């Protein structure tokens, strides 16, 4: 119970800090792709030519966001599956070890 309270306090502190900073500054959220393109233009003087072009571009930003969200969800499912698999495997091993140790403590009749 104490751990949950500590985690909740930490989350509240970070949330309050985020809200305070975003309310008091004129910061804009931008993607890393746009920033990287600007840095490349500055370094090369605008002479850089990409060596490859995308073979398909989504028709809108909403579809691009949807595909990104699906990719993130699929990755989370794969990671969650393996965490669950290994946790279940460890619990199975521990239960069989505890069963074996409790079976050895049973006294045999006639002794």
C-alpha positions in Angstrom: 0.0 0.0 0.0 2.9 2.4 0.8 4.4 1.8 -2.6 1.2 2.7 -4.4 1.0 6.0 -2.5 4.6 6.8 -3.4 4.0 6.1 -7.0 0.8 8.2 -7.0 2.6 11.1 -5.5 5.4 10.9 -8.1 2.9 10.8 -10.9 1.1 13.8 -9.4 4.3 15.8 -9.1 5.2 15.1 -12.8 1.7 15.9 -13.9 1.7 19.2 -12.0 5.1 20.1 -13.4 4.0 19.3 -17.0 0.8 21.4 -16.6 2.7 24.3 -15.1 5.4 24.4 -17.7 3.0 24.0 -20.6 0.8 26.7 -19.3 3.6 29.2 -18.7 5.6 28.8 -21.9 5.0 29.1 -25.6 6.6 25.7 -26.4 5.3 23.9 -29.4 5.4 20.2 -29.7 7.2 19.1 -32.9 8.3 15.8 -34.2 11.9 14.7 -34.5 11.6 14.2 -38.2 11.1 17.9 -38.9 13.9 18.9 -36.6 16.3 16.4 -38.2 15.4 17.7 -41.7 16.1 21.3 -40.6 19.5 20.3 -39.1 20.4 18.4 -42.4 19.5 21.5 -44.4 21.7 23.7 -42.2 24.6 21.4 -42.4 24.5 20.8 -46.2 23.2 24.2 -47.2 20.1 22.6 -48.8 22.1 20.5 -51.3 21.2 17.1 -49.7 19.3 14.7 -51.9 17.7 11.6 -50.3 19.0 8.3 -51.7 15.6 6.6 -51.3 12.0 7.6 -51.6 9.1 6.0 -49.6 7.3 3.5 -51.7 3.9 4.5 -50.1 2.8 7.5 -48.2 -0.4 7.5 -46.1 -3.1 9.6 -47.6 -3.6 11.7 -44.4 -2.0 12.4 -41.1 -4.9 10.6 -39.3 -4.1 7.3 -41.2 -0.4 7.8 -40.4 -1.3 8.2 -36.7 -3.5 5.1 -36.9 -0.8 3.0 -38.4 1.7 4.2 -35.7 -0.8 3.4 -32.9 -1.4 -0.1 -34.4 2.3 -0.7 -34.6 2.7 0.4 -30.9 -0.2 -1.9 -29.9 1.3 -4.8 -31.7 4.6 -4.3 -30.1 3.0 -4.0 -26.6 1.1 -7.3 -27.2 4.3 -9.1 -28.2 6.2 -7.8 -25.2 3.3 -8.5 -22.9 3.0 -12.1 -24.2 6.7 -12.8 -23.5 6.5 -11.3 -20.0 3.4 -13.4 -19.3 5.0 -16.5 -20.8 8.1 -16.3 -18.7 6.3 -15.3 -15.6 4.0 -18.3 -16.0 6.9 -20.6 -16.7 8.7 -19.4 -13.6 5.6 -19.9 -11.5 5.2 -23.4 -12.9 8.7 -24.3 -12.0 8.3 -22.9 -8.5 5.1 -24.8 -7.9 6.6 -28.1 -9.1 9.6 -27.5 -6.9 7.4 -26.8 -3.9 5.3 -29.8 -4.7 8.4 -32.1 -4.8 9.8 -30.7 -1.6 6.4 -31.2 0.2 6.2 -34.8 -1.1 9.6 -35.7 0.4 8.4 -34.5 3.8 5.5 -37.0 3.9 6.4 -39.9 6.2 5.8 -43.4 4.8 3.4 -45.7 6.7 5.0 -48.4 8.7 8.1 -46.4 9.7 
